[in-house]
């Protein structure tokens, strides 16, 4: 049998249940109700059943609650992987993108994500995937531009003939057809 969980003493089971009623986050509500069971003297197994999780999860919630109070039970977005590029490398990447490729050196006439990833590898020795490069560029304020698609068999004369043409000179309507001022 495990040791009983020690929770901070400034919240009673009634306080935790009140906070659970007021909460709009379902996960936080489950966590608060599970910890309220422990404050009432229940076991970890009872608290886990109330929260719909395992006993170890309830044990993980207790230190978060003790350290941060009820706000420690709010669902958080996982931090994810840290960026591979530092601030200096990002500034250099901005310069590379804004200056554009040199066809003689880079072998391309416009930047693609794979080309930029290869350039980052050449410059900094950092391997970056296309998806990571896309996220880095988006974080730097660059958006994806693509050419408007055009069918290979499109007839330019037919397109020009199809377009509606406006009269070369607009005429003002006759006086009688205009609305009278009110």
Secondary structure, 3 states (H helix, E strand, C coil): CCCCCCCCCCCCHHHHHHHHHHCCCHHHHHHHHHHHHHHCCCCHHHHHHHHCCCHHHHHHHHHHHHHHHHHHHCCCCCCCCCCCCCHHHHHHHHHHHHHCCCHHHHCCCCCCHHHHHHHHHHHHCCCCCHHHHHHHHHHCCCCCCCCCCCCCCCCHHHHHHHCCCCCCCCCCCCHHHCCCCC
